C-alpha cells in the first residue's frame, strides 16, 4: 500500500481515540495499514495497540467494503483505554467513513 497516496488523496475521519485515512484503490480487496507515532509510547506500548487493532479488525470488521486503502492512526490517549473502548472507537470511525457494510 502506498501510504503517501492515501495521505494526500484520501479523506480523513477522526474521533476521540483514532484517525483514519480512506482512499479508493480500484482493487477487488481492501488493504489496511497501521501508523503509530513514537509520541504514543515506547515500542511495547505501540505494538500492544497495533495488536489490539489488528485483532479487532480480524474479529469484528469482516464486513468492510471492498476496494479501499485504509490507514488507522491511534491518538496518544488510546494508550489508556480498554480493549472494548478501542473496539467501539474503531466501529464508530469505520461507520463515519462509510466503509462498513450495513
DAGI-V684620 format. One record per residue. N is the residue number from 1. RES is the residue in one small letter. PHI is phi in whole degrees, 0 to 359 (NA if undefined). PSI is psi in degrees with one decimal (999 if undefined). Layout:
N|RES|PHI|PSI, N|RES|PHI|PSI
This chain:
1|x|NA|139.6, 2|x|266|99.0, 3|x|300|-39.9, 4|x|298|-38.6, 5|x|295|-39.3, 6|x|291|-42.2, 7|x|297|-44.6, 8|x|277|-35.4, 9|x|252|1.5, 10|x|257|170.3, 11|x|267|151.1, 12|x|238|147.8, 13|x|225|152.4, 14|x|211|158.4, 15|x|222|-161.7, 16|x|297|-31.8, 17|x|245|-20.2, 18|x|224|157.3, 19|x|232|137.0, 20|x|233|147.8, 21|x|245|133.2, 22|x|230|135.7, 23|x|212|137.7, 24|x|293|142.2, 25|x|242|0.0, 26|x|57|30.6, 27|x|245|172.2, 28|x|271|9.4, 29|x|214|163.2, 30|x|258|136.6, 31|x|250|140.0, 32|x|232|139.7, 33|x|228|156.6, 34|x|236|131.8, 35|x|232|113.0, 36|x|237|118.1, 37|x|289|153.0, 38|x|293|-16.8, 39|x|293|-21.1, 40|x|290|-38.1, 41|x|165|-173.0, 42|x|285|-179.6, 43|x|297|-33.8, 44|x|296|-45.4, 45|x|294|-45.6, 46|x|298|-42.5, 47|x|293|-34.9, 48|x|298|-46.7, 49|x|297|-44.2, 50|x|299|-44.4, 51|x|298|-41.3, 52|x|297|-45.3, 53|x|296|-40.5, 54|x|296|-39.5, 55|x|291|-40.7, 56|x|298|-44.0, 57|x|299|-43.6, 58|x|296|-43.0, 59|x|275|-42.1, 60|x|254|-24.2, 61|x|250|46.8, 62|x|277|-1.2, 63|x|251|34.5, 64|x|286|139.2, 65|x|296|148.5, 66|x|276|153.1, 67|x|93|29.7, 68|x|231|151.7, 69|x|254|129.7, 70|x|231|133.2, 71|x|241|127.2, 72|x|252|129.1, 73|x|235|114.8, 74|x|281|145.7, 75|x|275|170.1, 76|x|302|-38.3, 77|x|287|-4.8, 78|x|288|-14.3, 79|x|294|-35.7, 80|x|267|7.6, 81|x|258|160.8, 82|x|280|170.4, 83|x|301|-43.8, 84|x|294|-36.7, 85|x|293|-39.1, 86|x|294|-40.4, 87|x|299|-45.6, 88|x|298|-41.6, 89|x|296|-40.2, 90|x|293|-43.8, 91|x|299|-42.7, 92|x|299|-46.2, 93|x|288|-30.7, 94|x|289|-32.6, 95|x|291|-38.2, 96|x|300|-41.7, 97|x|282|-4.9, 98|x|55|42.8, 99|x|244|10.0, 100|x|249|132.1, 101|x|283|141.1, 102|x|269|999
